[in-house]
């Protein structure tokens, strides 16, 4: 499962087949079923927020509420400058050391001096993720489009969008 691989150095490849947000959501639903969990309060950041939306759409009985942080129904950079930054990030993550890409992403997520601890933790976690898995996750986000189905989300939902984050992604 994807969430078992993310951030693990021994997982050098994403799961067989194309990774999609919907596939991760389906795996999460199966995990919740296997654990016998009641409907969950799901908190997701970025990819996790998109997975939360997909789970609420496909398995609404599994989701009691959603807290979506810096997620989206469809990824589109808000400006040409943001698109250039996203492209530069993708090139760095595709060709440079994962530690460099991780530092760039963590720095944009936690830019303030008082967030140094969060920035270090994010960098460590992201740097442990294999390049193939990270790029598969980016491709999954790039192809995710839930706009036509958003009105079907029926659980209480709080959406948090950080303008600084959007400006740098």
C-alpha positions as CSV (number, residue, x, y, z in Angstrom):
1,X,0.0,0.0,0.0
2,X,1.2,3.5,-0.8
3,X,1.0,4.8,2.8
4,X,3.2,1.9,3.9
5,X,5.8,3.0,1.4
6,X,5.8,6.8,1.7
7,X,8.9,7.8,3.7
8,X,10.4,4.4,3.9
9,X,13.9,4.0,2.5
10,X,13.4,0.3,1.8
11,X,10.6,1.0,-0.6
12,X,12.3,2.0,-3.8
13,X,9.3,1.7,-6.0
14,X,5.6,2.6,-5.9
15,X,3.1,-0.2,-6.0
16,X,2.6,-2.1,-9.2
17,X,0.3,-0.3,-11.6
18,X,-0.5,3.4,-11.9
19,X,-0.8,5.3,-8.7
20,X,-3.9,7.5,-8.4
21,X,-5.5,9.4,-5.6
22,X,-8.6,7.2,-6.0
23,X,-6.4,4.1,-5.6
24,X,-4.8,5.4,-2.4
25,X,-8.3,6.2,-1.1
26,X,-9.6,2.7,-1.9
27,X,-6.6,1.2,-0.1
28,X,-7.3,3.4,2.9
29,X,-10.9,2.3,2.9
30,X,-9.8,-1.3,2.8
31,X,-7.4,-0.7,5.7
32,X,-10.2,0.9,7.8
33,X,-12.4,-2.1,7.0
34,X,-9.8,-4.6,8.0
35,X,-9.1,-2.8,11.3
36,X,-12.9,-2.6,12.0
37,X,-12.7,1.1,12.5
38,X,-15.9,3.2,12.7
39,X,-16.2,6.2,10.4
40,X,-13.2,8.4,10.8
41,X,-12.5,12.1,11.2
42,X,-10.0,12.4,8.4
43,X,-7.3,15.1,8.4
44,X,-5.3,15.5,5.2
45,X,-2.6,17.8,3.9
46,X,-2.0,18.2,0.2
47,X,-2.1,14.6,-1.2
48,X,-3.8,13.5,2.0
49,X,-6.5,16.1,1.5
50,X,-7.2,14.9,-2.0
51,X,-7.3,11.3,-0.7
52,X,-9.8,12.4,1.9
53,X,-12.0,13.9,-0.8
54,X,-11.8,10.7,-2.9
55,X,-12.6,8.5,0.1
56,X,-15.6,10.7,1.1
57,X,-16.8,10.4,-2.5
58,X,-16.3,6.7,-3.0
59,X,-16.9,5.4,0.5
60,X,-18.9,8.0,2.3
61,X,-19.8,5.6,5.1
62,X,-16.1,5.5,6.1
63,X,-15.8,9.3,6.6
64,X,-17.4,11.2,9.5
65,X,-15.8,14.5,8.8
66,X,-13.0,16.0,6.7
67,X,-10.3,18.6,7.6
68,X,-8.6,19.4,4.3
69,X,-5.4,21.5,4.4
70,X,-3.8,22.8,1.2
71,X,-5.7,20.3,-0.9
72,X,-7.6,20.9,-4.1
73,X,-10.2,19.4,-6.4
74,X,-7.8,19.9,-9.3
75,X,-4.2,21.1,-9.3
76,X,-3.6,24.2,-11.2
77,X,-1.0,26.7,-10.2
78,X,-2.6,30.1,-9.4
79,X,-0.2,32.2,-11.5
80,X,2.5,31.8,-14.2
81,X,5.1,32.4,-11.5
82,X,3.7,29.5,-9.4
83,X,3.7,27.3,-12.5
84,X,7.4,28.0,-13.1
85,X,8.1,27.2,-9.4
86,X,6.1,24.0,-9.7
87,X,8.1,23.0,-12.8
88,X,11.4,23.9,-11.2
89,X,10.4,21.7,-8.2
90,X,9.4,18.8,-10.4
91,X,12.8,19.0,-12.3
92,X,14.8,19.2,-9.1
93,X,12.8,16.2,-7.6
94,X,13.2,14.2,-10.8
95,X,17.0,14.9,-11.3
96,X,18.6,16.1,-8.1
97,X,19.3,14.5,-4.8
98,X,16.1,13.8,-2.9
99,X,17.5,15.7,0.1
100,X,17.6,18.9,-2.1
101,X,14.1,18.4,-3.3
102,X,13.0,17.7,0.2
103,X,14.6,20.9,1.5
104,X,12.9,22.9,-1.2
105,X,9.4,21.4,-0.4
106,X,9.9,21.6,3.4
107,X,11.1,25.2,3.1
108,X,8.0,26.3,1.1
109,X,5.7,24.4,3.6
110,X,7.3,25.9,6.7
111,X,9.0,29.2,5.7
112,X,9.0,31.0,9.0
113,X,12.0,30.9,11.5
114,X,9.7,29.7,14.3
115,X,8.8,26.7,12.0
116,X,12.4,25.4,11.9
117,X,11.5,22.2,13.8
118,X,8.6,21.4,11.5
119,X,10.7,22.2,8.4
120,X,13.5,19.8,9.6
121,X,10.9,17.0,10.3
122,X,9.3,17.5,6.9
123,X,12.6,17.5,5.2
124,X,13.7,14.2,6.9
125,X,10.4,12.5,6.0
126,X,10.4,13.6,2.4
127,X,14.1,12.8,1.9
128,X,13.4,9.2,2.9
129,X,10.8,8.8,0.2
130,X,12.1,7.2,-3.0
131,X,12.2,9.3,-6.1
132,X,9.9,6.9,-8.0
133,X,7.3,6.9,-5.2
134,X,7.4,10.7,-4.9
135,X,7.1,11.2,-8.7
136,X,4.3,8.7,-8.8
137,X,2.5,10.7,-6.1
138,X,3.1,14.0,-8.0
139,X,1.6,12.4,-11.1
140,X,-1.4,11.2,-9.2
141,X,-2.0,14.7,-7.9
142,X,-1.5,16.2,-11.4
143,X,-4.3,13.9,-12.8
144,X,-6.7,14.2,-9.9
145,X,-9.9,16.0,-10.8
146,X,-12.9,15.9,-8.4
147,X,-14.5,19.2,-9.4
148,X,-17.6,17.6,-11.0
149,X,-18.2,15.4,-7.9
150,X,-17.5,17.8,-5.0
151,X,-21.2,18.5,-4.4
152,X,-21.6,14.8,-3.5
153,X,-19.4,15.1,-0.4
154,X,-22.0,15.1,2.4
155,X,-19.9,15.0,5.6
156,X,-19.0,18.1,7.6
157,X,-15.9,19.5,5.9
158,X,-13.4,22.3,6.9
159,X,-11.1,23.5,4.1
160,X,-7.9,25.4,5.1
161,X,-5.9,27.0,2.4
162,X,-2.6,28.8,3.1
163,X,-2.0,31.5,0.6
164,X,1.8,31.4,1.2
165,X,1.7,27.7,0.4
166,X,-0.4,28.3,-2.7
167,X,2.0,31.0,-3.9
168,X,5.0,28.7,-3.6
169,X,3.4,25.5,-5.1
